[in-house]
Amino acid sequence: MSRFWIDKISGLKPYVPGEQPASDTLIKLNTNEHALPPADAVLAAVRDITSDQLRRYPDPTAERLRAAIATVESLSPEQVFMGNGSDEVLAHLWFAFLKGRRVQTLDTTYGFYPVWAGLYDADLTEVPVLEDFSVDVDALRDDDAAIVLANPNAPTGRALTRDDIALLVDSNSDRLVVVDEAYFGFGAETAVPLISDYDNLIVTRSLSKSHSLAGMRVGYAMAQPDLIEGLNRVKDSFNSYPLDAIAQAAATAAVADSQWLEQAAATVCEVRDRMTAGLRAMGFEVLPSQTNFVFTQHNTLPGKKIFNTLRERDILVRRWDRPRIENWLRISVGTLAQVEKLLEVVQEMVATESG
Ligand SMILES: Cc1ncc(COP(=O)(O)O)c(C=O)c1O
């Protein structure tokens, strides 16, 4: 606290990201990074960066990258907006379209949404998810506030279908529907094909999870050109060059390599199935996941105890001290070897506790 802070800063409750420990001996399953390294084409693109590309400012509009995304998604480049991670894209979006407005989201979802609502004075309603953590689409339909949904949702991993999203978008053409597809690629349906029919839909994506590029910070939004133009106005009033030259080159290579995307996701989904089956066999409830993590609780052992024991054994997972989910753990899908180690440690714990 300093006397120079404006009042607004004193009242902010910032988002707290998952721990990024310096030690690399830990099995890190707490921030949903991809288990596999990025595509070879991405590393080659980074190595091919020239000194001139570093000397000059990068392309402020990331034209090549937007064109590559547009091609893959059957959109035009004017329907794509790039940002420094999807967090930055979402922050611009809250400022451009949600500031001071009524917004609905879920009570169990991405913890950054209430932070942006606070930063930009939105009037946020958190609609409860149902007992099984699925989304109550009817409860969301019954309102005219804007909607912000992570789909698949985090930390639950559950996803709505494209038809569900269409119901929401179609329920009132004057309400903006934001679909955060940060966990795209691991089995859920995307809402992108609806964009051509609806000017009140905006879909955000991240290369952090699907493309194993969390260290690069690349995210994007897709919508009809008028919404994208609104985002560009905010971006160009904030930072004209959100994506550096290396990120643009790497991301362009990543997006073009759809074969890597499919194969890597298939591997993650296989390991996710192994992890789910292993946990269930030891008395865990595991929600069906369409992401690269699972949300789980044990039928007798408290979540906090499991979290602490795993931490002592150098395995990092994520847990929140929030009433509805305090007993639950979110565990990222690691490599098969990491997951086998996790299951081994959990097995010892369960045997000790019940023995
Ligand atoms: C639901 C959701 N949206 C957005 C993000 C932000 O992703 P990034 O800024 O890495 O693109 C995350 C990151 O964990 C997330 O879980």
The ligand as an ORCA input file, in Angstrom:
! r2SCAN-3c Opt
* xyz 0 1
  C     -10.554    -21.115    -18.495
  C      -9.270    -20.405    -18.801
  N      -9.308    -19.345    -19.611
  C      -8.186    -18.670    -19.923
  C      -6.956    -19.051    -19.419
  C      -5.750    -18.241    -19.762
  O      -4.907    -18.874    -20.654
  P      -3.688    -18.137    -21.328
  O      -3.616    -16.727    -20.808
  O      -2.489    -18.947    -20.978
  O      -3.969    -18.149    -22.802
  C      -6.875    -20.151    -18.571
  C      -5.584    -20.546    -18.002
  O      -5.436    -21.402    -17.172
  C      -8.070    -20.841    -18.240
  O      -8.051    -21.894    -17.413
*
